[in-house]
Amino acid sequence: MFQYKKNNDVLNTANRGNPAESGLCTLCRADCKGKCETWMSSMKGRKLLYPRDFGTVTAGSSNTNHVGVCYNNLRIQGYNYGAYGLRGSLSNEADDCIFPNVSLETEFGKKVKTKSRIPVMTGALGSTFIAQKYWESFATGAALVGFPIVIGENVVGVDKNSILEKGRIKKAPELERRIDGYLKYYDGYGAIIVQMNVEDARNGVAEYLIEKYGDKVVIELKWGQGAKDIGGEIQVTSLEYAAFLKERGYIVDPDPTRPEVREAFANGAIKSFARHSRLGYTNLNSSGEVQQDFMDATAYLRKLGYKRITLKTGSYGMEALAMAIRFATDAELDLLTIDGSGGGTGMSPWNMMETWGVPSINLHAKTYEYAQLLAAKGRDVVDIAFAGGLAREDHIFKALALGAPFTKLVCMGRSLMIPGFLGANIEGALYPERRERLNGNWDSLPKHISEEFGATPEEIFAGYFDLKNKIGADEMKKIPLGAIAVWTLADKLGAGLQQLMAGARRFQVSAISRNDLFAANRETERETGVKYLTDVDDEAAKKILNA
């Protein structure tokens, strides 16, 4: 099995655990003291785009061993002339064709357009306790940057303080906290998307949200995800809490109401319980039709008043992929997120995650093929987001290009959570009185942070003063350092993406094309339909030479 390198001497980054294709460790810890590329980027920002120790080093690429089919075996085209997507009065001149003139803004939606300042969104941050603990940093950072954030499934169901009467929500404090935390800094870019699974639908999440928030919230139907082919899970260590979740209608394993299980727990043989959700959202209706059930569900949401509806699907096979694209298009949904295997998890069965489903690059390549079939029939294909093990700026470019022109956003899960963890740890170390509230894990700053970066937020975060210029000194005192870290990481991703786009002569996200990629090996060419690198423009080259 191919193994990715744990150290990058050029960037002076290292993985604590085993690195995945994304560059993140397969097991990403909230208390980690560094220092993978994403972790370091959350402090250094765009400086991490370049080799370290300028003036005393030269650097050469080590990425020449292109084995197998994966996103890292797509390479990005560069061009020596042209400019596509320049805005306003800008022209195809050297002074205008510079990377700061690249616009990263994107939008998605049918009748109502949702704007984003950069073409990314978070994965679904649901009932896992790590999402709950660090939500303030995630949401504030996403709102300040201006990209969508997704509240995942089951948030109401697992909240002990939520109140359900006759199976319907009357009070949902944790869900409200998450929505209100994002809306506090929302300025017209981004969105708060609330995901709804089977249990959420039964509990009346959609009805509750539309009544309380109206069109401020986007509702998302959930079919699945890339990490697993069953419903979501969390782990609880309290017998009382496990029984509460079972009473709420969840599957709890082992069953906390069985006398032998209670006895085993009392004696320490069982120490925790897994709470499971039910399987995906679509069923056969009474006539044996799958699509009509889905169309009925979306029609009901529109009747409630929802103007923006999205769908999240997982790494199922080709039939399910075609259903997702066709049904979402027929229902005029605003976004379809397609999550391939290789995506992250809060708690998925590990061997299931390692062995089930279609890997991201294969699933995304087929998405383009199927979307093209609908477009050829004159259909206005649903806007699409790709997800599944994507973390860096080159991943963003490649995913947007692989699915162009249908892809509008790249959904990134664990990578956008890392700055939240890091910021909370730094804030807890600098201000011990805040540590418990922020779930900080450090008693003091690691030596390599204090020596390389400093001992104040102003010294540590490269994006501090840019954000201060946006919101003012007084507001900077109110936001968590995790949000500043999110801003700083987004600045690095954005600058890196601008540079890649400028090199490809694409100055708007909508100008990115499949022609901006080539395959680094024949196997990747065969699976993705992206031409092998020396075949691209080979005929044009020979015409020049033979003229």
C-alpha positions as a printed Julia matrix, in Angstrom:
547×3 Matrix{Float64}:
   0.0    0.0     0.0
   1.37   3.43   -0.98
   2.35   5.55    2.04
   2.49   9.34    2.05
   5.51  11.03    3.61
   5.21  12.18    7.22
   7.66  15.07    6.91
   8.06  17.97    4.5
  11.5   19.48    4.95
  10.79  22.31    2.52
   7.85  23.66    4.53
   9.2   22.41    7.88
   5.96  20.54    8.54
   5.43  17.08    9.99
   2.57  14.73   10.69
   2.18  13.33   14.19
   0.35  10.29   12.83
   0.04   8.54    9.49
  -0.74  11.06    6.72
  -3.6   10.59    4.28
  -3.78  11.95    0.71
  -5.14  15.2     2.13
  -1.93  15.78    4.09
  -3.85  15.43    7.35
  -3.15  12.62    9.79
  -5.67   9.79    9.57
  -6.34  10.46   13.26
  -6.5   14.23   13.85
  -6.42  15.17   17.55
  -7.92  18.32   19.04
  -5.02  18.52   21.5
  -2.32  18.12   18.82
   0.8   20.24   19.25
   1.64  20.19   15.56
   2.72  20.43   13.0
   1.07  19.37    9.75
   0.7   21.82    6.88
  -2.87  22.78    7.76
  -1.98  23.25   11.44
   0.98  25.5    10.59
  -1.03  27.41    7.98
  -3.54  28.37   10.68
  -0.82  30.57   12.19
   1.55  31.38    9.33
  -1.11  31.94    6.68
   0.13  32.5     3.13
   3.79  32.4     4.17
   3.46  28.62    4.21
   2.98  28.65    0.46
   6.75  29.05    0.11
   9.88  27.11    1.12
  11.38  28.04    4.47
  14.63  29.89    5.15
  14.68  32.08    2.06
  18.18  33.22    1.16
  19.93  30.14    2.45
  18.15  27.36    0.57
  17.05  26.14   -2.81
  14.22  23.61   -3.11
  13.24  20.96   -5.62
  10.03  18.99   -6.08
   9.81  15.46   -4.77
   6.38  14.77   -6.29
   7.45  12.72   -9.29
   6.33   9.22   -8.29
   2.77   9.16   -9.6
   1.3    5.83   -8.53
  -2.38   4.85   -8.67
  -5.54   6.9    -9.14
  -5.97   9.83   -6.74
  -6.3   13.6    -6.69
  -2.54  13.94   -6.24
  -2.12  12.28   -9.63
  -3.98  15.05  -11.37
  -1.64  17.89  -12.28
  -2.57  21.5   -12.97
  -2.01  23.1   -16.36
  -0.2   26.37  -16.76
  -0.39  28.55  -19.86
   2.01  31.09  -21.35
  -0.65  33.36  -22.84
  -4.29  34.4   -22.48
  -6.54  35.57  -19.67
 -10.09  34.38  -18.95
 -12.49  35.95  -16.51
 -10.8   39.27  -15.85
 -13.33  41.68  -14.42
 -14.31  45.23  -15.27
 -11.71  47.28  -17.1
  -8.9   44.76  -16.6
  -7.28  43.57  -19.81
  -4.88  40.94  -21.11
  -1.87  42.99  -20.07
   0.98  42.04  -17.77
  -0.01  44.67  -15.2
  -3.54  43.23  -15.01
  -2.77  39.5   -15.24
  -1.54  39.2   -11.67
  -2.74  36.76   -9.06
  -4.22  39.38   -6.66
  -6.69  40.21   -9.47
  -8.13  36.67   -9.34
 -11.66  36.7    -7.93
 -12.42  33.76   -5.65
 -16.1   34.6    -5.24
 -18.59  31.95   -6.22
 -22.3   31.36   -5.87
 -24.76  28.52   -5.96
 -28.51  28.17   -6.17
 -31.4   28.19   -8.6
 -33.88  30.99   -7.86
 -32.05  32.39   -4.84
 -28.28  32.75   -5.19
 -26.03  32.16   -2.19
 -22.65  33.91   -2.41
 -19.34  32.81   -0.93
 -16.09  34.78   -0.81
 -14.03  31.66   -1.42
 -15.17  28.43   -3.09
 -15.19  26.28    0.04
 -17.71  25.14    2.62
 -17.44  23.06    5.76
 -18.47  19.47    6.07
 -21.42  18.63    8.29
 -20.58  19.37   11.95
 -23.32  17.56   13.79
 -23.9   15.76   17.05
 -20.28  14.74   17.61
 -19.1   16.42   20.79
 -16.03  17.84   19.1
 -18.3   19.94   16.86
 -20.21  21.13   19.91
 -17.05  22.02   21.85
 -15.42  24.12   19.15
 -18.48  25.49   17.36
 -17.87  29.1    18.38
 -14.51  29.12   16.59
 -15.79  27.26   13.52
 -18.9   29.39   13.06
 -17.36  32.77   13.83
 -14.43  32.08   11.54
 -16.63  30.87    8.67
 -18.94  33.88    8.97
 -16.07  36.37    9.08
 -14.4   34.84    6.02
 -17.75  34.45    4.29
 -18.17  30.77    3.41
 -21.03  28.34    4.21
 -21.0   26.18    7.3
 -23.13  23.06    7.79
 -24.78  22.04   11.05
 -24.94  18.28   10.78
 -27.59  15.8    11.78
 -29.0   14.94   15.22
 -28.07  18.15   17.05
 -31.55  18.47   18.57
 -31.96  14.78   19.33
 -28.82  14.49   21.48
 -29.34  17.79   23.32
 -30.49  17.01   26.86
 -31.89  20.52   27.15
 -34.02  20.33   24.04
 -37.73  19.78   24.62
 -39.89  17.57   22.42
 -43.62  17.3    22.93
 -45.53  14.6    21.06
 -42.43  14.06   18.91
 -42.08  17.72   17.91
 -39.5   20.3    18.97
 -40.59  22.98   21.39
 -37.13  24.08   22.47
 -33.69  23.47   20.87
 -31.02  25.52   22.68
 -27.94  23.87   21.16
 -29.26  24.2    17.61
 -30.15  27.82   18.25
 -26.73  28.51   19.76
 -25.06  27.24   16.61
 -27.27  29.18   14.22
 -27.12  32.4    16.21
 -23.34  32.12   16.55
 -22.94  32.15   12.78
 -25.58  34.79   12.05
 -23.95  37.2    14.5
 -21.12  37.83   12.02
 -22.88  36.92    8.78
 -22.59  39.79    6.27
 -24.29  38.43    3.16
 -21.58  35.97    2.13
 -21.82  32.32    3.11
 -24.79  30.52    4.62
 -25.88  28.51    7.61
 -27.01  25.11    6.32
 -28.87  22.74    8.65
 -28.81  19.06    7.77
 -31.81  16.85    8.4
 -31.82  13.06    8.62
 -34.64  10.62    9.37
 -34.71  11.37   13.11
 -34.54  15.12   12.53
 -37.46  14.93   10.12
 -39.51  12.98   12.67
 -38.62  15.48   15.38
 -39.85  18.41   13.3
 -36.53  20.19   12.73
 -37.69  21.67    9.42
 -40.94  23.03   10.9
 -39.14  24.48   13.93
 -36.45  26.22   11.89
 -38.72  27.82    9.32
 -40.92  29.24   12.05
 -38.0   30.65   14.04
 -35.51  31.68   11.33
 -37.38  31.83    8.05
 -35.16  32.1     4.99
 -32.02  32.81    7.04
 -31.4   29.05    7.11
 -30.77  26.63    4.24
 -32.21  23.14    4.84
 -30.28  20.07    3.69
 -31.64  16.59    3.1
 -29.18  13.83    3.86
 -28.74  10.56    1.99
 -25.3    9.68    3.28
 -21.62  10.56    3.5
 -18.25   9.28    2.39
 -17.08   8.0     5.76
 -19.65   5.22    6.18
 -22.7    3.58    4.63
 -24.85   3.7     7.77
 -26.25   6.57    9.8
 -24.28   8.82   12.11
 -22.82   7.68   15.42
 -21.67   9.18   18.67
 -20.26   7.54   21.79
 -21.52   8.24   25.3
 -20.09   7.03   28.59
 -23.15   7.61   30.79
 -25.76   4.89   31.26
 -28.35   7.56   31.99
 -27.52   9.46   28.8
 -27.59   6.25   26.75
 -31.09   5.48   28.08
 -32.16   9.05   27.29
 -31.02   8.65   23.67
 -32.85   5.35   23.32
 -36.0    6.99   24.64
 -35.5    9.71   22.01
 -35.85   6.99   19.39
 -32.22   6.3    18.51
 -30.53   2.94   18.09
 -28.19   2.54   21.08
 -25.65  -0.28   21.09
 -25.49  -2.15   23.41
 -29.07  -1.62   24.53
 -28.92   0.25   27.88
 -32.36  -1.02   28.92
 -31.3   -4.7    29.01
 -30.58  -5.88   32.58
 -27.44  -7.78   31.57
 -26.04  -4.68   29.84
 -26.73  -2.53   32.9
 -25.0   -5.13   35.07
 -22.0   -5.24   32.73
 -21.78  -1.44   32.85
 -21.95  -1.4    36.64
 -19.06  -3.88   36.79
 -16.94  -1.99   34.24
 -17.13  -4.6    31.48
 -19.01  -2.11   29.29
 -17.73   1.45   29.5
 -19.52   3.23   26.66
 -22.48   3.11   24.29
 -22.75   3.92   20.59
 -25.76   5.91   19.42
 -26.7    5.26   15.78
 -29.0    7.02   13.33
 -31.11   5.27   10.76
 -30.11   4.75    7.14
 -30.46   7.3     4.35
 -33.38   9.52    3.58
 -35.07   8.14    0.45
 -37.53   5.23    0.43
 -39.79   3.51   -2.03
 -43.28   4.98   -1.86
 -46.45   2.91   -1.92
 -46.2    2.63   -5.7
 -42.61   1.4    -5.55
 -41.19   4.71   -6.81
 -38.06   6.2    -5.28
 -38.08   9.55   -7.05
 -41.65  10.44   -6.13
 -40.86  10.0    -2.45
 -37.98  12.45   -2.84
 -40.06  14.93   -4.85
 -42.79  14.77   -2.21
 -40.24  15.53    0.52
 -38.83  18.58   -1.27
 -42.3   19.81   -2.19
 -43.26  19.64    1.49
 -40.23  21.73    2.46
 -41.13  24.34   -0.15
 -44.69  24.42    1.16
 -43.29  25.14    4.62
 -41.52  28.16    3.14
 -37.97  27.05    2.4
 -36.48  28.94   -0.53
 -33.13  27.1    -0.48
 -32.87  23.31   -0.23
 -29.73  21.21   -0.67
 -28.87  17.51   -0.7
 -25.86  15.62    0.71
 -25.1   12.17   -0.67
 -22.34   9.66    0.02
 -20.02   7.37   -1.89
 -22.66   4.9    -3.03
 -22.5    3.27   -6.45
 -23.31   4.69   -9.85
 -27.08   4.19   -9.66
 -27.32   6.22   -6.47
 -25.04   8.9    -7.93
 -27.27   9.2   -10.99
 -30.34   9.36   -8.76
 -28.83  12.18   -6.72
 -27.92  14.25   -9.76
 -31.21  13.61  -11.58
 -33.51  14.02   -8.58
 -31.74  17.17   -7.38
 -31.96  18.62  -10.87
 -35.63  17.71  -11.28
 -36.46  19.18   -7.87
 -34.51  22.36   -8.7
 -32.41  22.05   -5.57
 -29.81  24.7    -4.86
 -26.79  22.47   -4.21
 -25.8   18.81   -4.28
 -22.79  17.81   -2.16
 -21.17  14.55   -3.29
 -18.9   13.04   -0.66
 -16.47  10.36   -1.77
 -14.78   7.68    0.28
 -11.74   9.16    1.94
 -13.85  11.73    3.76
 -13.52  12.36    7.47
 -15.47  11.26   10.5
 -16.23  12.02   14.08
 -17.04   8.38   14.78
 -17.43   5.92   11.92
 -16.67   2.19   12.09
 -13.01   2.23   11.07
 -12.81  -0.86    8.85
 -16.05   0.22    7.17
 -14.45   3.58    6.46
 -11.37   1.87    5.04
 -13.21  -0.55    2.75
 -16.6    0.76    1.67
 -17.72   3.01   -1.16
 -16.31   4.76   -4.2
 -13.12   6.8    -3.73
 -13.55  10.54   -4.22
 -11.74  10.96   -7.54
 -13.66   8.12   -9.22
 -17.0    9.34   -7.89
 -16.29  12.94   -8.87
 -15.17  11.97  -12.37
 -18.41  10.03  -12.89
 -20.37  12.99  -11.55
 -19.05  15.1   -14.41
 -19.94  12.41  -16.96
 -23.49  12.05  -15.66
 -24.05  15.79  -15.33
 -22.92  16.19  -18.93
 -25.54  13.65  -20.04
 -28.28  15.76  -18.45
 -26.83  19.01  -19.78
 -26.8   17.55  -23.3
 -30.56  17.08  -22.95
 -30.92  20.77  -22.22
 -31.34  20.36  -18.47
 -30.19  23.03  -16.02
 -28.05  20.71  -13.88
 -27.99  21.27  -10.13
 -24.97  23.14   -8.74
 -22.51  20.71   -7.18
 -19.97  20.62   -4.35
 -17.3   17.92   -4.14
 -16.15  16.47   -0.81
 -13.97  13.66    0.47
 -10.38  14.03    1.7
  -9.7   17.5     0.29
  -7.61  19.94    2.31
  -5.16  22.09    0.3
  -5.47  24.85   -2.28
  -4.38  22.51   -5.09
  -7.16  20.1    -4.07
  -9.65  22.95   -4.34
  -8.49  23.82   -7.85
  -8.46  20.2    -9.01
 -11.92  19.43   -7.65
 -13.42  22.57   -9.19
 -11.76  21.76  -12.53
 -12.65  18.05  -12.53
 -16.35  18.85  -12.19
 -16.42  22.11  -14.16
 -18.69  23.84  -15.02
 -21.02  22.16  -12.52
 -18.87  22.4    -9.37
 -19.2   25.66   -7.46
 -17.69  24.75   -4.08
 -15.34  22.28   -2.43
 -16.56  20.84    0.86
 -13.74  20.48    3.41
 -14.3   18.8     6.75
 -11.39  18.09    9.06
  -9.05  20.68    7.52
 -11.38  23.57    8.43
 -11.73  22.23   11.98
  -8.0   22.19   12.75
  -7.69  25.99   13.18
 -10.55  25.88   15.66
  -8.73  23.31   17.77
  -5.44  25.17   17.53
  -6.91  28.55   18.39
  -8.74  27.17   21.43
  -5.54  25.53   22.67
  -3.52  28.72   22.23
  -6.2   30.86   23.89
  -6.48  28.47   26.81
  -2.7   28.53   27.29
  -2.48  32.33   27.12
  -5.61  32.98   29.19
  -6.1   30.1    31.68
  -9.4   31.53   32.93
 -10.9   30.82   29.47
  -9.48  27.32   29.08
 -12.43  25.31   30.36
 -15.05  27.29   28.44
 -13.08  27.0    25.2
 -12.1   23.35   25.74
  -8.43  24.24   25.46
  -6.04  21.33   25.96
  -2.75  23.06   26.71
  -1.46  24.41   30.02
   1.22  26.4    28.22
   2.33  27.16   24.67
   4.52  24.5    23.08
   8.1   25.69   22.94
   8.24  25.66   19.14
   5.26  28.05   18.96
   6.64  30.55   21.44
  10.08  30.43   19.84
   8.97  30.61   16.2
   5.83  32.74   16.47
   5.73  34.56   19.8
   3.57  34.69   22.91
   0.67  36.99   21.97
  -2.17  36.58   19.45
  -0.81  39.55   17.5
   2.51  37.74   17.08
   1.19  34.25   16.52
  -1.47  34.77   13.84
  -0.41  36.25   10.52
  -4.02  37.17    9.76
  -4.62  39.05   13.02
  -4.32  42.58   11.7
  -6.21  41.96    8.47
  -9.13  40.71   10.52
  -8.76  43.59   12.95
  -9.03  45.98   10.0
 -12.31  44.28    9.02
 -14.08  44.21   12.39
 -12.23  46.7    14.58
 -10.13  46.43   17.73
 -13.09  46.2    20.11
 -14.68  43.29   18.25
 -11.33  41.47   18.09
 -11.46  41.17   21.86
 -14.8   39.35   21.66
 -14.05  36.63   19.12
 -12.23  33.37   19.91
  -8.67  32.9    18.69
  -9.92  29.85   16.82
 -11.85  32.18   14.52
  -8.67  34.15   13.85
  -6.96  30.88   13.01
  -9.79  30.0    10.58
  -9.33  33.42    8.93
  -5.57  32.86    8.69
  -5.92  29.4     7.13
  -8.51  30.72    4.67
  -6.07  33.46    3.65
  -3.42  30.86    2.85
  -5.84  28.66    0.92
  -7.2   31.69   -0.93
  -3.79  33.1    -1.88
  -2.59  29.68   -3.01
  -5.72  29.17   -5.1
  -5.33  32.63   -6.65
  -1.79  31.76   -7.69
  -2.81  28.45   -9.25
  -5.68  30.11  -11.08
  -3.51  32.95  -12.36
  -0.97  30.44  -13.68
  -3.8   28.7   -15.52
  -4.96  32.14  -16.73
  -8.31  31.76  -14.99
  -9.29  34.93  -13.16
 -12.74  33.81  -11.97
 -13.89  30.55  -10.45
 -16.45  30.17  -13.23
 -13.61  30.28  -15.79
 -11.93  27.14  -14.42
 -12.18  24.29  -16.91
 -11.41  20.58  -17.17
  -8.8   21.63  -19.73
  -6.79  23.03  -16.81
  -5.91  19.5   -15.67
  -3.88  16.66  -17.03
  -3.38  13.13  -15.73
   0.04  12.09  -14.41
  -0.42   8.43  -15.33
  -2.46   6.41  -17.8
  -4.6    4.8   -15.11
  -5.76   8.19  -13.85
  -6.46   9.22  -17.47
  -8.61   6.13  -18.01
 -10.61   6.56  -14.8
 -11.18  10.31  -14.97
 -11.31  11.08  -18.68
  -8.64  13.73  -18.14
  -5.95  13.43  -20.83
  -2.45  12.2   -20.06
  -0.04  15.09  -19.65
   2.06  14.64  -22.82
  -1.05  14.05  -24.95
  -2.58  17.41  -24.04
  -2.03  19.88  -26.91
   0.35  17.43  -28.6
  -1.33  17.95  -31.97
  -1.16  21.73  -31.58
   2.53  21.43  -30.74
   3.23  19.37  -33.86
   1.38  21.9   -36.03
   3.73  24.6   -34.75
   6.78  22.48  -35.51
   5.56  21.34  -38.93
   4.34  24.74  -40.14
